[in-house]
Amino acid sequence: MGAVQRRLGAGRSLPHDGLALPPVHVVSLPAVTKVEGQVRTEELDAQADARRRLALAQIRQYPDPVLRMEAKPVEIFDDELGRLVERMTKLMHDAVGVGLAATQVGVLRRVFVFHLGEEDLAVVNPRIAERGDETDVDDEGCLSLQGVAMPVERPLSIRLEARNERGEEVAYDLEGVSARVAQHELDHLDGVLILDRTTAEGRREALGTLRPRVVIR
């Protein structure tokens, strides 16, 4: 399958197992509002807040066990996958997020969506091909851990390789917030939460906020 040409910018192709690699795009998320992990922090009107609450009710919340499960690779690229991507993208926007993984909606498939600038991207069977040497610590929130944010150290730049929802190969060089968002979503597909990435103090404070919400049925 040929390399995908996307409007995010020109790319380059290199030989790899006899196939052309997809173009590589350098992208970063503009700081329109503050972003913490996969959550945007901004003031909402009553209608937007209602949409957010409805969307969050459809997103699995900690300590739902599915959040600890490892997603399986996608083998079939069909209309069902396209509908899943559409649903996840809408939920991401309604929940005022910048990313959402399939496991967060109870689907154990290696798919996540994220928002970059004016474009929504879906990546299927993603992998980090390269990580930059420089790291940074910043607060991250999560649509599945409402009301908490905690410090997480991550590489400032990565090269993400995947396929899109149509099965076409794509690759992105991500920097800054966009790199952090992609790493956060990829963690979800491996059953890893920011609780596992933060400091001992950050985890203790977050659990102190989250535990009173747990309801035993």
N, C-alpha and C positions, 0 to 999 in steps of 0.2 A: 504494500500500500504506500502511495507516494507521500512525501512530506506535505504538511498542511501550510498554506500561506494564509497568515492572519493579519488583520489590519493593525495589530499592536506594534508592528515594525518589521524591518527586514531581518532575516535570519541567515544561518549558514548551515550547510549540510556536509557531513563527513561520512566516509565509508564505515560501515559497521555491520559485520556478518553478511556482507553482500547487499545490504539495503541502505538507502539514504536516510540519515537521521533527520528528524523534523527540525524546522527552523527554531533558533533559540531567541527568545525575546527577553529583554531586560525591562522589568516592570516594577513599579512600587506604588503604594497606595497614597494618594494625596491626603494631607491632614485637614480634611474638611471638618470633621468632628473627632473627638478623642476616641481612640480604639484601644480596647483592652482584650487581647486574645481574639475571640470571635464575636465580641460585643462592642457596639457603638454606644457611647453615652451622649445622649442629646435629649432636649426637652420635647415632649410629645403633646399634641392636642388630644382632646377626649376621644376622638374617633381613632386616631393612630394608636392611642394607648389601649383601646378596646381590641384592635386588631392584634396588637402585641400580646395581650393576655390570651387571646384565643389561639394564637400561634404557639405560645409557650406551653399551652395545655396539650398540644399535639407533639411536643418534643419530650423525649424521655428524660426524667430528672433523677439525679443522684438520690438514693443509692440503687436505682434500677439495675439489676444484674446484667442486662444487655449491654450496658456501657462498659462492662469488663470483658466482653466477648470479642474475639478476633474475627474480623470480617473475611469473607472468602473472595478470591479473585472472580471477576466477571468474565464469563466465557462467551456469552451471547449478547450481541449489540442489536437490540430490537426496539419495537415501539414501547414495550413495557419499561425498558431502561429509560427511554426518552420521557415517559410520563413520570417516572421517579425523579428524574432531574428537574422537570418542571415543578413538581410538587415541592421538592426541597428548596428550589430557588425562591418560590413564593413564600414559603415558611421563613426562610432566611431574612427576606426583606420585611415581612410583617413582624417578625420578632426583633427587628432592628439589629440584626447581626451582619457580620461580614464573611461568615463561613458557616457551613453546616455539613456534618458527615452523615452517611446513610445509617450508621449504627444509632445515631441520635433520634432517628424516627423508627427504630426497631427493625431495620433491614440490614442483614449481615452480608453486605456486598461492598467491595472496595471502591467506593464512589464518594467524592465530596464535591461541594460547590463552594465557590468563594467569589467575592466582589472586588474588582480592581478598576478604580476610576469609574468609567461609564459602562463597563462591561462585566457581565456575569460569566464565569468560567466553570465548566464541569470537567473534572479529571477522574479517569477510571483506571484502576490498577496503578496508582501512582507510586513512584519510588524516588528517593533522593539520591541522585547520581553523584553529586558533589556537595561538600559543605565548606564554607569559608573558614579560615582560621580564627577570625575575630568573632568574639561573642559579646552579648550584652544582656543585662538583667533588666526586665521591665515587668510591670504588673499585667496579669492576664485574667480575664473573666471568661465565663463559659455559659452558653445558653442552657446547659444541663446542670449548672451549679449556680442558681440565681442568687444575686445579692452578695456575692463574694468575689474578691480579686486577690491574687497572690503573686509574689515575685517568681519569675521563671527565667532561667538563663538559657539562651539559645544562640546558635550561629546567626550572624547578621546577614549572611547571604547563602543561598543554596541554588542548586540546579535541580529542577523538578522535571522528571520524565514520566509520561503517562500516555493514555489515549483519551480522546474526547468521547462524548456519548454516541458518536457515529462510528467509533472504532478507528479513527484516524490518529496517527501518532502526533503528539505535541510535546514540546519541551519549553521550559521557561527558566530564565535566570532571574531569581527573585531577590529583592533586597529590602532591608528595613522591615516595616510593618507587614508587607505582603509575604515576606519570607517567614515571619513569625506566625501569621495566620495559617499558611500552608503546613507548617510543622505541627501546629496545634491540631489541625484537621487530620493529618496523617497519624498522629498519636491516637486519635479516636478510633481509627480503623484497626489499630493494634490493641485496643482495650486499655489504653493508657490515658490517664486524666492529669490535669494540672496539679492535682493533689499529690501525684507521684513525682512531679518535677520540681516542686517548690522546696523551700527550706523547711526545717522541722518546725520553726516558729510559725511560718506561713500556713502550714498544714494544720497545726494546732488551733490557730485562730479561725481558720475556715471551717473546720469541723465543729468548733464551738458554736458557730452560727448555723451550720447546716443540720446538726443533730436534733435540735428541738423541733424541726419540721417533720422528722420521720414519723409516719403514722403506721402502727401495726394493725393489720386487718386479719 
